[in-house]
Amino acid sequence: MISGFVISNIEGKIESQESLANQRFPKLNINLDKVSSSNNKLKVDYTFAADYLDGDNKDAKSVGYLKLGGTIEIIESKEKIGEIMKRWEEKHSLPVDLAEEIINGLNFRCSSAGTLLAYSIGLIPPLVISMTKVQEKE
């Protein structure tokens, strides 16, 4: 269960003022950078990035970007945290139910905070409307 959510780093930049009128909805990326544990708490460091381009083809130019980073705190039993940490160390992945909870929480919070930043520098808000579903690789 997520017990804490911190956005500790926010960055936004316009790369091309001239291309703002041609910007497309951003390409969004969520990265789980680091997972660590202490007692019955799990800490997940993340980066949420929104990259804006002036087209959809592969030679599209960058219009700008938003980046938000921080930490999510999760409270679980010591046994469950042990299982999660073992999986992270072996596969660099989280259990599906936890991954979905984290990604959907990040989408909601970072989209909300990112919207304010995007408006202030002239970018399209990085809003994620739908819930994300995670599946194990077969």
C-alpha positions in Angstrom: 0.0 0.0 0.0 1.4 3.4 -1.0 1.8 5.5 2.1 3.8 8.4 0.8 4.4 10.2 -2.4 7.0 12.9 -2.9 7.9 14.9 -6.0 11.3 16.3 -5.2 12.6 17.4 -8.6 10.7 19.3 -11.4 12.3 20.4 -14.6 10.8 21.8 -17.8 12.3 23.4 -20.8 11.3 24.7 -24.2 13.9 23.7 -26.8 12.2 25.4 -29.8 9.9 28.4 -29.4 9.2 28.3 -33.1 7.9 24.7 -33.0 5.4 25.2 -30.1 2.5 25.6 -32.5 3.4 22.1 -34.0 3.9 20.2 -30.8 2.3 16.8 -30.5 1.0 15.1 -27.3 4.1 14.1 -25.4 5.7 10.8 -25.4 5.5 9.7 -21.7 8.0 7.5 -19.9 8.0 6.3 -16.3 11.2 4.9 -15.0 11.6 3.1 -11.6 15.2 4.1 -10.9 15.9 2.5 -7.6 14.1 0.3 -5.1 15.3 0.0 -1.5 13.9 -1.2 1.8 14.1 -0.5 5.5 12.1 -2.5 8.1 8.5 -2.6 6.8 9.0 0.2 4.2 9.8 0.1 0.6 11.1 3.1 -1.2 10.9 3.5 -5.0 12.8 6.3 -6.7 11.1 7.3 -10.0 11.4 9.6 -13.0 8.4 10.7 -15.0 9.3 12.3 -18.3 7.2 13.9 -21.1 9.1 14.6 -24.3 7.4 16.9 -26.8 8.2 16.7 -30.6 7.0 18.8 -33.6 5.9 15.7 -35.6 5.3 12.0 -35.5 8.1 10.9 -37.9 11.5 9.7 -36.8 13.2 13.0 -37.8 10.9 15.1 -35.7 12.6 17.8 -33.6 12.3 18.3 -29.9 10.0 21.1 -28.8 10.6 20.7 -25.1 10.3 18.4 -22.2 9.1 18.0 -18.6 10.8 15.8 -16.0 9.5 15.0 -12.5 11.3 12.8 -10.0 10.9 11.7 -6.5 10.2 8.8 -4.1 7.2 6.6 -3.3 7.0 5.0 0.1 5.1 1.7 0.5 4.3 -0.1 3.7 4.2 -3.9 3.6 5.1 -6.8 5.9 8.8 -7.6 6.2 8.1 -10.9 4.4 6.4 -9.3 1.5 9.1 -6.6 1.3 11.7 -9.4 1.3 9.9 -11.1 -1.7 9.7 -7.7 -3.6 13.4 -6.9 -3.0 14.5 -10.4 -4.1 12.4 -10.0 -7.3 13.8 -6.5 -7.9 17.4 -7.7 -7.5 16.9 -10.7 -9.8 14.6 -9.4 -12.5 14.6 -5.6 -12.0 10.8 -5.8 -11.9 8.0 -5.5 -9.3 5.0 -7.8 -8.8 2.2 -6.9 -11.3 -0.3 -5.6 -8.7 2.3 -3.3 -7.1 3.6 -2.1 -10.4 0.1 -1.2 -11.5 -0.6 0.7 -8.3 2.7 2.6 -8.6 2.3 3.5 -12.3 -1.3 4.6 -11.9 -0.4 6.7 -8.9 2.5 8.2 -10.8 0.4 8.9 -13.8 -2.2 10.7 -11.7 0.1 12.7 -9.5 2.7 13.6 -12.1 0.1 14.4 -14.8 -1.5 16.8 -12.3 1.7 18.5 -11.2 3.0 18.4 -14.8 -0.1 20.2 -16.1 0.7 23.3 -14.1 4.3 23.2 -15.3 3.3 22.6 -18.9 0.8 25.5 -18.9 3.4 27.8 -17.5 5.9 27.2 -20.4 3.4 26.7 -23.2 3.4 22.9 -23.5 0.4 20.5 -23.8 -0.5 19.0 -20.4 0.8 15.5 -20.0 -2.5 14.1 -18.9 -3.0 10.3 -18.7 -6.8 9.6 -18.7 -7.0 5.8 -18.6 -5.8 3.3 -16.0 -2.6 1.4 -16.9 -2.7 -2.4 -16.9 0.5 -4.3 -16.4 1.1 -7.9 -17.6 3.9 -10.4 -17.0 6.1 -11.4 -20.0 5.2 -14.9 -21.1 
